Amino acid sequence: MQVSSHKGKVALVRLSRNQQLPHALGLLLNNPRIIKSGIETIKDAQYLRNDYGIDVKGTYDLRYLAEAVGLKPASLEKLSQQVLNRTLNHNMVFSDWDAHELDQEQIKYAEEAAK
């Protein structure tokens, strides 16, 4: 899981079904006043509820914002390119995120995607 602050600070949290989420992360995810934005945030929230018992509140799918400003709803990679003129490596979506350790390219992608 990637979490980014409004100032661009990023935390990467490795999730394992055999462990609990850090308490502070659970509080952040449950706080409806802290907006959690991304693509398919409802699906991510359902995953966290089903696997970790965390009730995620305050989610917002960026595709709705794209649509509101006249853009075609698209993937994170496409919206990042269109709106921010930043390229995300779409192939990284399919890399081995369950690997024991993430490589530098995975870490870089996760950080950029969160920002």
C-alpha positions as CSV (number, residue, x, y, z in Angstrom):
1,M,0.0,0.0,0.0
2,Q,1.2,3.5,-0.8
3,V,0.2,6.5,1.2
4,S,1.2,10.1,0.3
5,S,0.7,13.3,2.2
6,H,-0.4,16.5,0.5
7,K,3.2,17.6,0.7
8,G,4.4,14.6,-1.3
9,K,5.8,12.5,1.6
10,V,5.2,8.8,0.8
11,A,5.0,5.7,3.0
12,L,5.1,2.2,1.5
13,V,3.4,-0.4,3.7
14,R,3.8,-4.1,2.9
15,L,0.6,-5.9,3.5
16,S,0.4,-9.5,4.6
17,R,-2.8,-11.3,5.3
18,N,-1.2,-12.9,8.4
19,Q,-0.6,-9.5,10.1
20,Q,-2.6,-6.6,11.3
21,L,-2.2,-3.1,9.8
22,P,-0.3,-0.6,12.0
23,H,-2.8,1.1,14.4
24,A,-2.0,4.6,13.1
25,L,-2.6,3.5,9.5
26,G,-6.0,2.0,10.5
27,L,-6.9,5.4,12.2
28,L,-5.9,7.3,9.1
29,L,-7.9,5.0,6.8
30,N,-11.0,5.2,9.0
31,N,-11.0,9.0,9.3
32,P,-13.6,10.4,6.9
33,R,-12.0,13.9,7.1
34,I,-8.8,12.6,5.5
35,I,-9.5,12.1,1.8
36,K,-8.0,8.9,0.3
37,S,-7.9,9.4,-3.5
38,G,-6.8,7.1,-6.3
39,I,-8.3,4.8,-8.9
40,E,-10.8,2.1,-7.9
41,T,-10.7,3.3,-4.3
42,I,-14.0,1.5,-3.5
43,K,-12.5,-1.8,-4.6
44,D,-9.4,-1.1,-2.4
45,A,-11.5,-0.2,0.5
46,Q,-13.5,-3.5,0.1
47,Y,-10.2,-5.4,0.0
48,L,-9.0,-3.8,3.3
49,R,-12.4,-4.4,5.0
50,N,-12.5,-8.1,3.9
51,D,-8.9,-8.9,4.6
52,Y,-8.0,-6.6,7.6
53,G,-11.3,-5.6,9.1
54,I,-10.5,-1.9,8.4
55,D,-13.5,0.3,7.5
56,V,-12.0,2.8,5.1
57,K,-13.9,6.1,4.9
58,G,-13.4,9.2,2.8
59,T,-12.4,7.6,-0.5
60,Y,-12.6,9.4,-3.8
61,D,-12.0,7.9,-7.2
62,L,-10.0,10.4,-9.4
63,R,-11.9,9.2,-12.5
64,Y,-14.9,11.2,-11.2
65,L,-12.8,14.3,-10.9
66,A,-11.4,13.8,-14.4
67,E,-14.9,13.5,-15.8
68,A,-16.0,16.6,-13.9
69,V,-13.3,18.7,-15.7
70,G,-14.1,17.2,-19.1
71,L,-11.5,14.4,-19.3
72,K,-12.3,10.8,-20.2
73,P,-12.0,8.6,-17.1
74,A,-8.9,6.6,-17.5
75,S,-6.2,4.6,-15.7
76,L,-3.9,6.2,-13.2
77,E,-1.1,6.1,-15.8
78,K,-3.2,7.9,-18.5
79,L,-4.5,10.5,-16.1
80,S,-1.1,11.1,-14.7
81,Q,0.2,11.8,-18.2
82,Q,-2.8,13.9,-19.3
83,V,-3.1,16.0,-16.2
84,L,0.4,16.1,-14.7
85,N,2.5,15.4,-17.7
86,R,4.2,12.7,-15.7
87,T,4.8,9.2,-17.0
88,L,4.2,6.1,-14.9
89,N,5.5,2.8,-16.2
90,H,2.3,0.8,-16.8
91,N,4.2,-2.5,-17.0
92,M,5.1,-2.1,-13.3
93,V,1.4,-2.8,-12.5
94,F,2.1,-6.4,-13.5
95,S,5.4,-6.9,-11.6
96,D,5.8,-9.3,-8.7
97,W,4.4,-7.2,-5.8
98,D,4.3,-10.3,-3.6
99,A,8.1,-10.7,-3.8
100,H,9.9,-10.9,-0.5
101,E,11.6,-7.6,-1.2
102,L,10.6,-4.9,-3.7
103,D,13.3,-3.8,-6.1
104,Q,14.2,-0.1,-6.7
105,E,12.0,0.1,-9.8
106,Q,9.0,-1.1,-7.9
107,I,9.6,1.3,-5.1
108,K,10.0,4.2,-7.5
109,Y,6.8,3.3,-9.3
110,A,4.9,2.9,-5.9
111,E,6.1,6.3,-4.8
112,E,5.2,8.1,-8.1
113,A,1.8,6.4,-8.2
114,A,1.0,7.6,-4.7
115,K,2.1,11.1,-5.5
